[in-house]
Amino acid sequence: MLALASILLAWAALASSCSSSPANVAGSYTVNLTDDQNGCMFDNWTGTTMGVPLDITQNGTAVTATVGGLAGAYFDGVFGSHVMVGNVSGSHLDVVIHGTRQTTPAGTSCMVSLDADATVDLSGDSFQNGIIHYSYVTNHDTTCPIYTQSCTSTQLFNGSRPPTTH
């Protein structure tokens, strides 16, 4: 299930950044995710998730990436939402989702949520060099497990949308 969350995060990560005139990144994409480094020790963090729907809307440089399908439902459970927000600069997107769902690991007074940020470049109608970084956010309680205090897990992703007129 974490792989699905990673896919959703990857979609959300496809929408923000930098300083030249923004490319038209709006559209309905299909994204594929590959689990990479697992610094946060997520369960079942090995594999690839294929065919994740990602809808991106754009208003100037502002973008919204909505993760769909089962991955979107998984995002809702893990992050409290399936929508990432960010910016586009030139053909580079940066999107983020700040988790609103908090959990408390057993035997602690630690409050933990999960954030994800994604970056990707658009070339024509295809995403290239996409990466999603996942990290925990805590209340800095001394009872927080050490892995939640400074970990990062990553996923690599690519995807495409139907051909657009340029």
C-alpha positions in Angstrom: 0.0 0.0 0.0 2.9 2.3 0.6 3.8 1.8 -3.0 0.5 3.3 -4.0 1.0 6.3 -1.7 4.4 6.7 -3.3 2.8 6.8 -6.8 0.3 9.4 -5.7 3.0 11.5 -4.3 4.9 11.1 -7.5 2.0 12.6 -9.4 1.7 15.4 -7.1 5.3 16.1 -7.4 4.9 16.8 -11.0 3.8 20.4 -10.7 6.1 23.2 -9.7 9.3 25.4 -9.9 11.8 27.9 -11.4 11.9 31.1 -13.4 11.2 31.1 -17.2 7.8 31.3 -18.9 5.8 28.3 -17.8 5.2 25.5 -20.3 1.6 24.2 -20.6 1.8 21.3 -18.2 -2.0 20.8 -17.8 -3.4 17.4 -18.7 -4.3 13.9 -17.8 -1.1 11.8 -17.3 -0.4 8.2 -16.7 2.5 7.7 -14.3 4.8 4.8 -13.4 6.7 4.7 -10.1 9.7 2.8 -9.0 10.6 2.6 -5.3 14.2 3.8 -4.7 15.9 4.5 -1.3 13.9 3.6 1.8 15.5 5.7 4.5 12.1 5.9 6.4 11.9 2.1 6.5 8.4 1.9 4.9 6.9 -1.6 4.7 6.8 -3.3 1.3 9.1 -0.7 -0.3 10.3 -2.6 -3.3 8.7 -2.6 -6.7 7.1 -0.6 -9.4 3.6 0.8 -9.6 2.3 1.3 -13.1 -0.6 3.3 -14.6 -1.3 5.8 -11.9 -3.7 8.5 -13.1 -2.6 12.1 -12.5 -4.5 15.2 -13.5 -2.7 18.5 -13.6 -4.5 21.8 -13.8 -2.6 25.1 -14.3 -3.2 28.8 -13.7 -0.1 30.7 -14.9 2.8 29.3 -12.9 0.5 27.6 -10.2 -0.3 24.0 -10.6 -2.5 21.4 -8.9 -1.8 17.7 -9.3 -4.6 15.3 -8.4 -3.7 11.7 -7.9 -6.5 9.4 -9.1 -7.5 5.7 -8.9 -6.4 3.4 -6.0 -3.3 5.5 -5.5 -5.5 8.6 -4.8 -7.5 6.6 -2.2 -4.3 5.5 -0.6 -3.0 9.1 -0.5 -6.2 10.1 1.2 -5.5 7.5 3.9 -1.8 8.3 4.3 -1.7 12.1 3.8 -5.3 13.1 4.4 -5.6 14.3 0.7 -4.8 13.2 -2.8 -4.0 16.7 -4.1 -0.5 18.2 -4.5 0.1 21.9 -5.2 3.1 23.7 -6.6 4.6 25.7 -9.5 5.9 25.3 -12.9 8.9 27.2 -14.2 9.8 26.7 -17.9 9.2 23.0 -18.2 10.1 22.1 -14.6 7.4 21.2 -12.1 7.6 21.2 -8.3 4.7 19.9 -6.2 4.2 19.1 -2.6 1.6 17.6 -0.2 1.8 18.2 3.5 0.2 15.4 5.4 -2.6 16.2 7.8 -3.1 12.7 9.1 -1.2 12.3 12.3 -0.3 9.0 14.0 1.3 8.2 17.4 3.7 5.2 17.4 2.9 2.8 20.2 4.5 3.6 23.5 5.3 7.2 22.6 3.9 10.7 22.8 5.2 11.4 19.4 2.9 12.9 16.7 3.9 12.0 13.2 2.6 12.9 9.7 4.1 12.3 6.3 5.0 14.9 3.6 6.0 14.4 0.0 7.5 16.7 -2.6 8.0 15.8 -6.2 10.0 17.4 -9.0 9.9 16.5 -12.7 10.7 17.9 -16.1 8.3 17.9 -19.0 9.6 17.2 -22.5 6.9 17.4 -25.1 4.1 15.3 -23.5 6.4 13.1 -21.3 7.8 13.4 -17.8 11.5 12.9 -17.4 13.8 12.6 -14.3 10.9 12.6 -11.8 11.7 12.0 -8.2 9.5 12.1 -5.1 10.9 12.6 -1.6 8.9 11.4 1.4 9.7 12.5 4.9 8.1 12.4 8.3 7.2 15.5 10.2 7.1 15.1 14.0 6.3 17.2 17.1 10.0 16.7 18.0 9.1 14.7 21.1 12.0 12.8 22.5 10.0 9.6 22.4 9.8 9.8 18.5 11.5 6.8 16.9 14.8 7.8 15.5 13.8 6.9 11.9 11.0 9.4 11.9 13.3 12.3 13.0 15.4 12.7 9.9 14.6 10.1 7.2 13.9 10.4 3.5 12.6 7.8 1.2 12.5 8.3 -2.6 10.6 7.1 -5.6 11.5 7.6 -9.3 8.8 8.2 -11.8 8.0 8.9 -15.4 4.8 9.3 -17.3 3.0 10.9 -20.2 -0.2 12.5 -21.4 -2.0 12.2 -24.7 -0.3 14.3 -27.4 -1.0 18.0 -27.2 -0.9 20.7 -29.9 2.2 22.9 -29.4 
